[in-house]
């Protein structure tokens, strides 16, 4: 597996996208509204991304912002087989958020591991 992106919860994706573009030369690579949120991917020089998550209605990101404020929400790792990655995590006794991969942003299959089993980090597997 390799680094794919870091998800950042924010109340204002446009402002944060402008800041990171100016600061890191990280232009918008993809943008969509998905699952009740605005999702903006900023491309980094190494091929990885910052994924900005702005809620458009209630949901997980709105709840996260209410409880924690803006900041890093999750770390995503690219895998060729998200179902296999989940099975490996399950075999290791890791608590899963998703029992099976599900549709994610940008048309990818995704699955999350619960942070109580991963050192407090919400880990996402991304299958391109």
C-alpha positions as CSV (number, residue, x, y, z in Angstrom):
1,X,0.0,0.0,0.0
2,X,1.0,3.6,-0.5
3,X,-0.2,7.0,0.7
4,X,-3.2,8.2,-1.2
5,X,-4.6,11.2,0.7
6,X,-5.3,12.9,4.0
7,X,-8.9,14.0,4.6
8,X,-9.4,17.4,6.2
9,X,-12.7,18.4,7.7
10,X,-13.5,22.1,7.1
11,X,-16.3,24.6,7.2
12,X,-15.0,26.3,4.1
13,X,-13.4,24.1,1.4
14,X,-13.0,27.0,-1.1
15,X,-11.0,29.2,1.3
16,X,-8.8,26.2,2.5
17,X,-8.2,25.2,-1.2
18,X,-7.0,28.7,-2.0
19,X,-4.7,28.7,1.1
20,X,-3.2,25.3,0.3
21,X,-2.8,26.2,-3.4
22,X,-0.9,29.4,-2.4
23,X,1.1,27.7,0.3
24,X,1.8,24.3,-1.3
25,X,1.2,24.9,-5.0
26,X,-1.6,22.3,-4.6
27,X,-4.2,22.9,-7.3
28,X,-7.7,21.5,-7.4
29,X,-7.6,18.1,-9.2
30,X,-11.2,17.0,-8.6
31,X,-14.3,18.4,-7.0
32,X,-17.7,17.0,-6.4
33,X,-20.7,16.9,-4.1
34,X,-20.9,13.4,-2.5
35,X,-22.8,11.9,0.4
36,X,-24.0,15.3,1.8
37,X,-20.6,17.0,1.5
38,X,-18.5,19.0,-0.9
39,X,-15.3,17.1,-1.6
40,X,-12.3,18.8,-3.1
41,X,-9.1,17.0,-3.9
42,X,-5.9,19.1,-4.1
43,X,-3.0,17.5,-5.9
44,X,0.4,17.3,-4.2
45,X,3.7,17.1,-6.0
46,X,4.3,13.4,-5.0
47,X,1.0,12.3,-6.5
48,X,-0.9,12.3,-3.2
49,X,-3.8,14.5,-2.3
50,X,-5.4,16.6,0.4
51,X,-9.1,15.8,0.4
52,X,-11.1,18.7,1.8
53,X,-14.5,17.7,3.3
54,X,-17.1,20.4,3.8
55,X,-20.6,19.3,5.0
56,X,-23.5,20.5,2.9
57,X,-26.0,18.9,5.3
58,X,-25.9,16.9,8.5
59,X,-23.8,13.7,8.5
60,X,-20.4,12.4,9.6
61,X,-18.3,15.4,8.7
62,X,-20.8,17.9,10.2
63,X,-20.7,15.8,13.4
64,X,-16.9,15.6,13.3
65,X,-16.7,19.4,13.0
66,X,-19.2,19.9,15.9
67,X,-17.2,17.6,18.1
68,X,-13.7,18.3,17.1
69,X,-13.5,21.4,15.0
70,X,-11.7,21.6,11.7
71,X,-8.6,19.5,11.0
72,X,-7.3,16.1,9.9
73,X,-10.2,13.6,9.7
74,X,-8.5,10.5,8.2
75,X,-5.5,9.1,6.4
76,X,-6.1,7.1,3.2
77,X,-4.0,4.3,1.7
78,X,-4.3,3.1,-1.8
79,X,-4.8,-0.6,-2.3
80,X,-5.4,-2.8,-5.3
81,X,-8.1,-4.8,-3.4
82,X,-10.1,-3.1,-0.6
83,X,-12.0,-6.3,0.3
84,X,-8.7,-8.1,0.8
85,X,-7.3,-5.3,2.9
86,X,-10.4,-5.4,5.1
87,X,-10.1,-9.2,5.4
88,X,-6.5,-8.8,6.5
89,X,-7.5,-6.1,9.1
90,X,-10.4,-8.3,10.3
91,X,-8.0,-11.3,10.7
92,X,-5.7,-9.1,12.9
93,X,-8.7,-8.2,15.2
94,X,-9.0,-4.6,14.0
95,X,-12.5,-3.1,14.4
96,X,-14.0,-2.1,11.1
97,X,-16.2,0.8,10.3
98,X,-17.2,-0.9,7.0
99,X,-17.7,-4.7,6.7
100,X,-17.4,-4.4,2.9
101,X,-16.0,-1.8,0.5
102,X,-18.5,0.9,-0.5
103,X,-18.7,3.6,-3.2
104,X,-16.6,6.6,-2.3
105,X,-15.7,10.0,-3.8
106,X,-14.2,10.2,-7.3
107,X,-15.7,6.8,-8.1
108,X,-13.4,4.8,-5.9
109,X,-14.3,1.9,-3.6
110,X,-13.5,2.7,0.0
111,X,-13.5,1.1,3.5
112,X,-12.6,2.5,6.9
113,X,-11.0,1.0,10.0
114,X,-12.1,2.2,13.4
115,X,-9.6,4.5,15.1
116,X,-10.0,2.7,18.4
117,X,-8.0,-0.2,16.8
118,X,-5.5,2.0,14.9
119,X,-3.9,4.2,17.4
120,X,-6.6,6.9,17.2
121,X,-6.3,7.3,13.4
122,X,-9.3,6.8,11.2
123,X,-7.7,4.8,8.3
124,X,-9.3,4.5,4.9
125,X,-8.5,1.9,2.2
126,X,-9.0,3.3,-1.3
127,X,-9.3,1.1,-4.3
128,X,-8.8,3.0,-7.6
